[in-house]
Amino acid sequence: MRLLLIVSFLTVSLFAVSNLPWTLDDYDQAKQAFVSYQMIGQQRWLYQTTPAEGKEARGGRHSSYHISTKPPAAAWVSAALYVVTRSWDFAWRFPSFLAAVGLAFLVFRAARAFGDLPALIALAAFGLNLLSVRLATLVRTDMPLALVTFAVGLLMFEKIRSRIPWNARDRVTLFVLLTTAMFIKGPIVWAFVLPPLVLYQLRRRWRPDFPGAWSGWIPWVASFAIFCLWVIFGIRFIDGFYEDVVLNEFAGRFHEGIHRSQPLLFYIPHLLQKFAPWSLLIIGLLVAALRRTKTTAGTWSAKLSPEMFWLIAWAVGGIVVMSLIPSKRVDRIFPAIPPLCLLLAAQISAMTAAGNGTPIRRIALFAILFSAIFTGVYSAMRVIDGYRNDRDALVKFGREVRRIAAAEHLRIEVLPARDEGLLLYLQRPRFFTLNFNGELYAGDHGFDGLVVPLDEKPWDSNKSQYRLTVEKKGDSPTSYGFLAPPSHR
């Protein structure tokens, strides 16, 4: 019990602090945050836009825009939280944090079916790895999607384990979960649960003792039909929806060169590293099980229980399907992590039942200790480096500009910039395009203050004229200045 409390406390603590200081400067966080900001500011609840980046946005007086490529469910939650708390930082990050804690609870609860020690290992595996702590407070949809996807697969696992047929209540629950997943990130939920389900059902043809996991078509078709209505209305009534969402975001993922194409085995080394030591422990236990049976892999697989077969298909199936899609990024494989944790718990239980309890306990405790140190040091180094290198420089700059603007009643605008998060730091609804004619404030532009990129002409000269300047360090360093007219200086 004491070790469980320690692991739980460490998990929640690392989830909460690993991304400090909070910024919106990477992983497309600004795009996701802007969606909920637009919901509150412009009452756009079904279809939103995101600002175009940099020079892409210099076509007219106001910036161009892209249609938001993500369905709006996660942003609905953030918008509701903002209405209650009036804090965007909390509203943007709490959904991912809550989903991470909920996932940890679900993984632990499901793993209790294999015993207390396997459940503890499953909890530690989910909480103490580099992927989970990194995504736990990012303004992204990965963690909520993983929660709902895991709940779908867990529902099937419970049906297999309990041997209880599907009833109307179960199908309604599955329909709600699938619909929620569709409106978080689209049909990607299918990649993690549908191929394993097909494989399991095919296996039943050779193993009549396997209980059914198929719920029938209604939950799947009904949830997809509702999502298709959202897509159809978007194509019909929203300019640019078909190009930005259907062609570029969805279809473009399956073509080389449109998005970030990666090699076929891209995810394997990343999982081995970022899910260590648990990834190595899963492989080691598999090798030990094969050696213990002293049989061929085919015979070993024939002896697998329905529960173990489902867990293997569930964990590996999503990785295989996502590997076949040319467009890859490490965070997209995250929904495979919770079933891997459950598979590890099943392996621990099987090895303990085979009479290897003492060495397995020692190995498990060593893995917990190693992962706690490894993940803790990683998180601490990230936080220390973030504050030491002033990673939130733009956040502070935006806060100070807003303070000056409020105190002096200035109307401010932001020129198109590479950092999309700058709009949200300054709480502006869009970038503004100014036709420079040699006089910074000639004519009535409808503003008193202007935030400009200092690495572009003509703003890169005579920096003494700016009220505030800031430099963002990193891979793509940028500088900005806050320019106010003489009458307000």
Stockholm file with secondary structure:
# STOCKHOLM 1.0

chainA/1-489         MRLLLIVSFLTVSLFAVSNLPWTLDDYDQAKQAFVSYQMIGQQRWLYQTTPAEGKEARGGRHSSYHISTKPPAAAWVSAALYVVTRSWDFAWRFPSFLAAVGLAFLVFRAARAFGDLPALIALAAFGLNLLSVRLATLVRTDMPLALVTFAVGLLMFEKIRSRIPWNARDRVTLFVLLTTAMFIKGPIVWAFVLPPLVLYQLRRRWRPDFPGAWSGWIPWVASFAIFCLWVIFGIRFIDGFYEDVVLNEFAGRFHEGIHRSQPLLFYIPHLLQKFAPWSLLIIGLLVAALRRTKTTAGTWSAKLSPEMFWLIAWAVGGIVVMSLIPSKRVDRIFPAIPPLCLLLAAQISAMTAAGNGTPIRRIALFAILFSAIFTGVYSAMRVIDGYRNDRDALVKFGREVRRIAAAEHLRIEVLPARDEGLLLYLQRPRFFTLNFNGELYAGDHGFDGLVVPLDEKPWDSNKSQYRLTVEKKGDSPTSYGFLAPPSHR
#=GR chainA/1-489 SS CHHHHHHHHHHHHHHHHTTCSCCSSSTTHHHHHHHHHHHHHHCCCSCCEEECCGGGGCSSSBCCEEECCSCSHHHHHHHHHHHHHCCHHHHHHHHHHHHHHHHHHHHHHHHGGGCHHHHHHHHHHHHSSHHHHHHTTSSSSHHHHHHHHHHHHHHHHHHHHHCCCCCHHHHHHHHHHHHHHHHHHTTHHHHHHHHHHHHHHHHTTTCTTSCCCCCCSHHHHHHHHHHHHHHHHHHHHSTTHIIIIIIIIIGGGGSTTTSCBCCTTTHHHHHHHHTTTHHHHHHHHHHHHHHHHTSCHHHHHHTCCHHHHHHHHHHHHHHHHHHHSSBCCGGGGGGGHHHHHHHHHHHHHHHIIIIIHHHHHHHHHHHHHHHHHHHHHHHHHHHHHHHHTTTTHHHHHHHHHHHHHHHHTCCEEECCCSCTHHHHHTTCSSCBCCCCCSCTTCSCCSCSEEEEETTSTTTTSCGGGCSEEEEECSSSCEEEEEECCGGGC
#=GC SS_cons         CHHHHHHHHHHHHHHHHTTCSCCSSSTTHHHHHHHHHHHHHHCCCSCCEEECCGGGGCSSSBCCEEECCSCSHHHHHHHHHHHHHCCHHHHHHHHHHHHHHHHHHHHHHHHGGGCHHHHHHHHHHHHSSHHHHHHTTSSSSHHHHHHHHHHHHHHHHHHHHHCCCCCHHHHHHHHHHHHHHHHHHTTHHHHHHHHHHHHHHHHTTTCTTSCCCCCCSHHHHHHHHHHHHHHHHHHHHSTTHIIIIIIIIIGGGGSTTTSCBCCTTTHHHHHHHHTTTHHHHHHHHHHHHHHHHTSCHHHHHHTCCHHHHHHHHHHHHHHHHHHHSSBCCGGGGGGGHHHHHHHHHHHHHHHIIIIIHHHHHHHHHHHHHHHHHHHHHHHHHHHHHHHHTTTTHHHHHHHHHHHHHHHHTCCEEECCCSCTHHHHHTTCSSCBCCCCCSCTTCSCCSCSEEEEETTSTTTTSCGGGCSEEEEECSSSCEEEEEECCGGGC
//
